[in-house]
Amino acid sequence: MAAVQEMYRNIPPVTRTWATLAAVTTGAAQLGMISPFTLYFNWNLIMRGEVWRLITPFVYFASAGPLDMLLHLYFLIRYCRTLEEFHYAGRVADMLYMILFGAVCMIAAAPFLGLLFLGDSLSFMTVYVWARRNEHVHMNLFGLMPFTAPYLPWILLAFSFVMGHSPIPDLVGIVVGHLYYYFVDIYPATSGRHLLATPHFLRVLCGDIRAQPPAPAPVAGNNPDAPPARPGGFAFGADE
């Protein structure tokens, strides 16, 4: 038991929180303790006060059957964790911002695509981002077909389609994942501009940086050679 607890504690915080909520929510629904009808995404019900539906569609993974549930939970644990441990080590806010960006995009797209549950799409987004950031990693399918990591999302998409599942949730994950990858990795490298920088307040909230009190303004006359103080401000989204 101690080994299991230690293994659980070693999972980085964003992945651990998401995986825990997914396991509890999906498990409770499978055991009949809660109904999936209380979890699915519906704007009309959200506007009537059922605001939990902004979160629960991302933590229920059994909408397409048990095999698909296990597959996407595996994606969450493996690829989301790997991203957080290696690409976002010590940057909880950046990792959380990626998840929030994906969630907002998927919530915006869900009414037009008829998606009721979004956990599969969000976990697939992490697969896509991981694959693009590990272009030279060599993999193989069942030990038979070698390929490099960027092909992984497309192979998994084809596998899901062959199994009879709708490709739409995984395609949404790919599209949103590419949007994030483009605005965070590609566009800043070519333009020098960061349009999707993590907000300053989120960095402070997650403890990535400490909130610094503003320096006291110099008293007039104490240092006549000092330049005039610049006006302060809040650099929303600026890199630290």
C-alpha positions in Angstrom: 0.0 0.0 0.0 2.8 2.4 0.8 4.4 1.8 -2.6 1.0 2.6 -4.3 0.7 5.8 -2.3 4.3 6.8 -3.2 3.6 6.1 -6.8 0.5 8.2 -6.7 2.3 11.1 -5.0 5.0 11.0 -7.6 2.5 11.8 -10.4 2.8 15.6 -11.1 -0.1 17.7 -9.8 -2.1 18.6 -12.9 -2.1 15.0 -14.2 -2.8 13.6 -10.8 -5.8 15.9 -10.2 -7.3 15.2 -13.7 -6.6 11.4 -13.4 -8.2 11.3 -9.9 -11.3 13.2 -11.0 -11.6 11.0 -14.1 -11.2 7.7 -12.1 -13.7 8.8 -9.4 -16.3 10.2 -11.8 -16.1 7.3 -14.3 -16.0 4.7 -11.6 -19.0 6.2 -9.8 -21.0 6.3 -13.1 -20.0 2.7 -13.9 -21.2 1.5 -10.5 -24.5 3.4 -10.9 -23.8 5.9 -8.1 -24.3 8.8 -10.5 -25.9 9.0 -13.9 -24.0 10.0 -17.0 -27.1 12.1 -17.8 -26.0 14.5 -15.0 -22.5 14.8 -16.4 -22.8 15.5 -20.2 -22.2 18.9 -21.7 -25.3 21.0 -22.3 -25.3 24.8 -22.6 -29.0 25.1 -21.7 -28.6 23.2 -18.5 -25.5 25.2 -17.6 -27.3 28.4 -18.0 -30.0 27.1 -15.7 -27.4 26.7 -12.9 -25.9 23.3 -13.6 -22.4 24.8 -13.9 -20.6 21.5 -13.0 -21.3 20.5 -16.6 -18.4 22.8 -17.6 -16.1 20.3 -15.8 -17.7 16.9 -15.8 -17.6 16.3 -19.6 -13.8 16.3 -19.2 -13.6 13.7 -16.4 -16.0 11.0 -17.7 -14.4 8.5 -20.1 -16.9 5.7 -20.6 -19.1 7.3 -23.3 -17.8 5.0 -26.1 -17.4 1.8 -24.1 -14.9 0.2 -21.7 -12.1 -0.4 -24.3 -12.2 3.2 -25.4 -12.4 4.3 -21.8 -9.2 2.4 -20.9 -7.4 3.6 -24.0 -8.0 7.3 -23.3 -7.3 7.0 -19.6 -4.0 5.4 -20.6 -3.4 8.4 -22.8 -4.1 10.7 -19.9 -1.7 8.9 -17.5 1.1 8.4 -20.0 1.3 11.4 -22.3 -0.2 14.1 -20.1 2.2 13.0 -17.3 5.2 12.9 -19.6 4.4 16.4 -20.9 4.2 17.7 -17.3 7.3 15.9 -16.1 9.6 16.8 -18.9 8.2 19.7 -21.0 6.6 21.6 -18.1 8.8 20.6 -15.2 8.5 23.3 -12.5 5.9 25.1 -14.6 2.6 24.0 -13.2 0.9 27.2 -14.6 2.0 26.5 -18.1 0.7 22.9 -18.0 -2.6 24.0 -16.5 -2.9 26.8 -19.1 -2.5 24.2 -21.9 -5.4 22.1 -20.4 -7.6 25.2 -19.9 -6.9 26.4 -23.5 -7.9 23.0 -24.8 -11.0 22.9 -22.6 -12.2 26.3 -23.7 -11.7 25.5 -27.4 -13.6 22.2 -27.0 -16.5 23.8 -25.1 -16.8 26.3 -27.9 -16.8 23.6 -30.6 -19.1 21.1 -28.7 -22.5 22.6 -29.6 -21.6 22.6 -33.3 -20.3 19.0 -33.4 -22.9 17.5 -31.1 -20.2 16.4 -28.5 -21.6 15.5 -25.1 -18.4 14.3 -23.4 -15.0 15.9 -24.0 -12.5 13.9 -22.0 -11.5 11.8 -24.9 -10.8 14.9 -27.0 -8.8 16.6 -24.3 -6.7 13.5 -23.6 -6.0 13.1 -27.3 -4.9 16.7 -27.4 -2.1 15.8 -25.0 -1.1 12.9 -27.2 -0.8 15.3 -30.2 1.2 17.9 -28.3 3.5 15.2 -26.9 4.0 13.7 -30.4 4.9 17.0 -32.0 7.4 17.8 -29.3 9.1 14.4 -29.6 9.5 14.2 -33.4 12.5 11.9 -33.3 11.2 9.4 -30.8 10.9 6.0 -32.5 7.9 3.8 -31.7 6.3 0.7 -33.1 2.8 -0.7 -33.4 2.5 -4.1 -31.6 6.2 -4.6 -32.3 5.5 -4.9 -36.1 5.3 -1.4 -37.7 8.0 1.1 -36.7 7.2 4.8 -36.9 8.2 8.1 -35.4 6.1 10.0 -32.7 4.4 12.5 -35.0 2.5 9.7 -36.6 1.1 8.4 -33.3 -2.1 10.5 -33.2 -3.0 9.4 -36.7 -2.3 5.7 -36.1 -4.4 5.9 -32.9 -7.2 7.7 -34.8 -7.2 4.9 -37.5 -7.2 2.2 -34.8 -10.2 3.8 -33.1 -12.0 4.1 -36.4 -11.4 0.4 -37.2 -12.8 -0.4 -33.8 -16.0 1.2 -34.8 -15.8 4.4 -32.8 -16.5 7.9 -34.1 -13.4 9.7 -35.2 -14.8 13.1 -34.3 -13.6 13.3 -30.7 -10.1 12.4 -31.6 -10.1 14.7 -34.6 -11.1 17.6 -32.3 -8.2 16.7 -30.0 -5.8 16.8 -33.0 -7.1 20.2 -34.2 -7.0 21.8 -30.8 -3.7 20.3 -30.1 -2.3 21.7 -33.3 -3.7 25.1 -32.5 -1.9 25.1 -29.2 1.3 23.7 -30.6 1.3 26.4 -33.3 0.7 29.3 -31.0 3.1 28.2 -28.3 5.9 26.5 -30.3 5.9 27.6 -33.9 4.5 31.1 -34.1 6.8 32.6 -31.3 9.8 31.0 -33.0 9.1 32.7 -36.3 7.6 36.0 -35.2 9.1 36.6 -31.7 5.6 37.2 -30.3 3.9 35.1 -27.7 0.1 35.3 -28.3 -0.7 32.4 -25.9 1.6 33.3 -23.0 0.5 32.0 -19.6 -1.1 34.9 -17.6 0.9 36.3 -14.8 -1.9 35.8 -12.2 -2.0 32.0 -13.0 1.8 31.7 -12.5 1.4 33.4 -9.1 -1.7 31.3 -8.2 0.2 28.0 -9.1 3.3 29.1 -7.1 5.5 29.2 -10.2 6.5 32.7 -9.1 6.0 34.7 -6.0 3.9 37.8 -6.1 6.3 40.7 -5.5 5.0 43.9 -3.7 5.6 47.0 -5.7 8.8 48.9 -4.8 8.2 52.1 -2.9 8.4 55.2 -4.9 11.5 57.4 -4.2 10.8 60.3 -2.0 11.3 63.6 -3.9 14.5 65.3 -3.0 16.2 62.3 -1.5 18.2 61.6 -4.7 18.1 64.4 -7.2 20.3 62.5 -9.6 17.9 59.5 -9.8 15.7 59.3 -12.9 11.9 59.7 -12.5 10.1 56.6 -11.5 8.2 54.8 -14.3 4.5 54.2 -13.9 3.7 50.7 -12.7 1.3 48.2 -14.4 0.1 44.6 -14.6 1.8 42.7 -17.4 -1.1 40.3 -18.2 0.3 37.2 -20.0 3.9 38.3 -19.9 6.7 35.8 -19.6 8.6 35.7 -16.4 
